[in-house]
Amino acid sequence: MELIVPTDPDDRMCVTEFRNNLLEICEARNNNAQLTTGTKANQKGYFDTLSQQLRLQNKQIADRVEWKSNDGGDAPIQNLIALTWIPLTLIPPVSDANTLQWKTSPQNFVEQHFDEIMRQYYMNLTACQYDPQKVGKMPSSYSTARNAYKMALAGIGG
C-alpha cells in the first residue's frame, strides 16, 4: 500500500499543486481503468461553482448529475456541459469596447420561462434519444433554442 499526501496540508498552493499532480500519478499507475476527462476536471475543481449553483437552485437536479465516473446519477456531467453550450452560442460576439449585459435578470427569466422553453426544446432531445453529441450536431437544436428564448423575451407563449 502506498500513501500519497501533500507535503504541507495547511498550505493552499501546496494542496492545489498536489491535487493537480495526483491525477497524473494515479492515471500513470492505473492503466486498466483510465479516468474520464470529466472526472479529472471535477477533481481539479472545474465544476465546483456549477455544482454549488445548481445545488442552490435545484438540489434534485444536482443530485441526478454524475459529477465523476461511477459516482451515481443518471446525467453524466459531460452531457450537462454539452447542453450548456447551446445557449452560449446564442450570445453575439462582443468587442473589447461593447459590454455584455443581461436584458432581464437571468434567474427571474429562468424561473418564469424554463418550463415552456424546455417543452419546446424537448422534441430535439427525444429526436436524438437524449444524446448530447447528436443534439449538439443537429442544426434545429440551435434554432429551436433561439426561437424559444426570443418568444419568452417577447412575452409570446407560456
N, C-alpha and C positions, 0 to 999 in steps of 0.2 A: 504494500500500500504506500502511496506517495501523497503527501500533503503539501499543497501549493498555497502559499499565503503572501500577502503584500509585506514588504519589509517594514513599513510603518503604517499600521491600520488607522492611525489618527491623522495622517497627512492626506488631505483630499486629492492632491495631484498624484501622489504615490498610488492611491487606491484606483484612481481613474486609469493611470497607466497600466496598473496590474490587470484591471478588468479587460482592457484592450488586448494586452499580451496573452491573457489567459485563454481567450478564444482561439488564438493561433496555436498555442501549446496543445490545447485539447484537440483541436482539429488535426494537428500533425500526429497525435498519438491514437486517434480514433479513426482509423482508415475504413473500418467496416460500416460505420453509420455516420456519415457526414452531417454536420449541422446545416440546416437550411439558412438561406440568406436572411429570411425573416427572423429566425431565432437569433442569429448573430446581431442583427440590427436591434432587436429588442434588448439583448444583453448589453449592448453599448448605450442603451437608454434612448434610442431614437424615437421610440413610441411612448415614452413616459408621459409627455404632455397630452398626446392624443388619448391615451388611456385615462388619465386624470379627468380631462374634459368630458369624455364620453361617460365616465362613471358619475360625474356630477349631473350631466344632462339626462342620462338614461342608463341606470345600472343594469337593467335587464338585458339591454343590447350589449353593453360592455362585457357582461358575463358570458355571452354567447360567442365572443371573439376568442379564437385560439391564438393567443399572443406569442406563443412559442410552440414548437413541434411537440405533439403528444401531450399537450397541456390541457386537453379537453376543449370543448366549444365546437360549434358546427360551422363557424365562419372563420376560415384562416385569415390571418392578418394581411397576407398579400392580396386577398380578394377585396378587403376593405380599402387598402391603399389604392388598388387599381380603380375602384369605383370613385374614390375622391378626386381622381384626376379629371373626370368628366366635367364637373362644374368648373374646375380651374381652367379648362381650355376655353371657357366662355368669356374669360376676362381678356379684354383687348390689351395689346402691349401698351405700356406706359413709358413715356420718355423720361429722361432724368430730371427735366424741368417740371411735366404734369404729374400730381399726387393722386393716389388711388383712394377713393372714399366710398363708403357704403351709401347706396341710395336710401336704404332703410336699415334699421337695426337687424343684423343677421339672426340673432336669437329670436326676436319677435316674429320675423318673417318665417323662420322655420317652424316655430310653434303654430302659427296661423295657417301655413300653406303646405306643410310637409306631406300630410296625408293625401291631399289632392295631387300634388306633384308626383308622388310615388304611385298613385293609381294610374296616372297617365304613363309613367315610365315602366310600370310593371310588365307591359307587353314585351318590351325589349329584353327584360330579364328572363321571362318564360320562353321566348323565342330562342334564346341562346342557352337554355337549360341552366341558368344561373352561373354560367362560366364567364368570369370577368374578362378573360382574354378575348372571347368571342364578342362579348358586349362592347369591349373597347375597340374592336376592329369593325364593328357594324356602324356605318355612317349615320343610320337613323337614330342611334343612341344619342349622338350629339345634337341633332336637330330636334329630337323629342325633348331632351333636357332644356335646350334653349327656349323652345316654344312654351314649355310648361312654366318655366320661370318668368318669361315675358308675360304670359297670361296672368300669372299670380300678381306680378308687379302692377299690371294694368287693372287688376280687380275683376278679371273675367273668370268665370267658372267658380267652382268650390264655393 
